[in-house]
Amino acid sequence: MTVHTSLLSMIGNTPMLKLTAFDTGPCELFVKLESQNPGGSIKDRVGLAIIEEAEKSGDLKAGGTIIEATAGNTGIGLALVAVIKGYKIILVIPDKMSREKILHLEGLGAEIVLTRSDVPEGHPEYYQDLARTIAAKTPGSFLANQFSNPANPMIHRTTTGPEIWEQMDGNIDAMVAGVGSGGTITGLAEFFKEKNPNIQMVVADPEGSIVADAVIKGSFSYDGGSWLVEGVGEDFIPDNLNVDLIDDAEVVTDKEAFQTLQILIRKEGVLGGSSTGTLVAGAVKWCQKQTSPKRVVTFICDTGNKYLSKAYNKSWLHDNDLLEVETAGNVTDLINRRADQGDMISVSVSDT
Ligand SMILES: Cc1ncc(COP(=O)(O)O)c(C=O)c1O
């Protein structure tokens, strides 16, 4: 077995698993475990590519500061590479993001600026606007900008796509991916459409996001929708998303996504992050609509270890109405934490 001399050479070359627990109609469904990257997500690839391209172009110089607006995983990818290569990093993060990701970033030594999740593009506290403001004020800074940086789709075109092609022996009919920056699906579409234009590119999109409408109807208007899954779904079309290369879309509710995560862990033993629920649920729905056998690939985009206090916490799922609960038709239905279900413990004064 290989001995690595840097964590950077352990990014990519992630394994592929065939799922068996879901009803996929006539299709076979495979997942690429991007959760196995050193930083725990698909974004390690992007962090490495953006920094190395900026080093080559001279946009990032020794002693420089990397700045990014990120939902967390791109920040972890960038911070991981920054720490190994000796750069400072400042990350602007919307406040809905999971505590585990923020603590991971703090552990890596990143400077974190938390900002509001509930403001639109153009607002000074919108995470991307705030990152631009900080970059303009910071000498020697480099704004990574995953939303328009061409290194983002490039790394999926040159590594993720070819790995999938090899793992599937070139026998693949459809790819299902989420859209955050658009880098994954655009890079993969560029690779796969050149190999075989009949390979279908499908977006799995959270309910409330505009991407599915942009793909299916060709137009969209954002109506203030929000969703609990992290890292996928948008209220605008990023520069790195080439909608023309996408063939189809499936809309997935938060409830479907979080329930899919439960099946994944209980039946397949796979601990996926929240967007994995969206992707696998979207892929299963798409598979069930097919009338002929197809080989379909999607991602375990990041590890569920980043979401233990949310996606795998029964109280949080209950509070957000994400659990399918049996109703008794009486007042017990109004009780959030039920002692008979082990959600509540009680002590009396004599219990010392
Ligand atoms: C956590 C996470 N972030 C982002 C994305 C989307 O990637 P991109 O930013 O390349 O569109 C995904 C899944 O595809 C994801 O799971």
The ligand as an ORCA input file, in Angstrom:
! r2SCAN-3c Opt
* xyz 0 1
  C     -22.188     19.745      0.539
  C     -22.242     20.096     -0.909
  N     -21.848     21.280     -1.356
  C     -21.976     21.590     -2.675
  C     -22.475     20.705     -3.572
  C     -22.707     21.113     -4.985
  O     -21.576     21.288     -5.615
  P     -21.259     22.554     -6.524
  O     -20.889     23.694     -5.611
  O     -20.117     22.059     -7.306
  O     -22.451     22.875     -7.339
  C     -22.835     19.461     -3.138
  C     -23.350     18.397     -3.957
  O     -23.369     18.245     -5.109
  C     -22.734     19.188     -1.779
  O     -23.145     18.057     -1.274
*
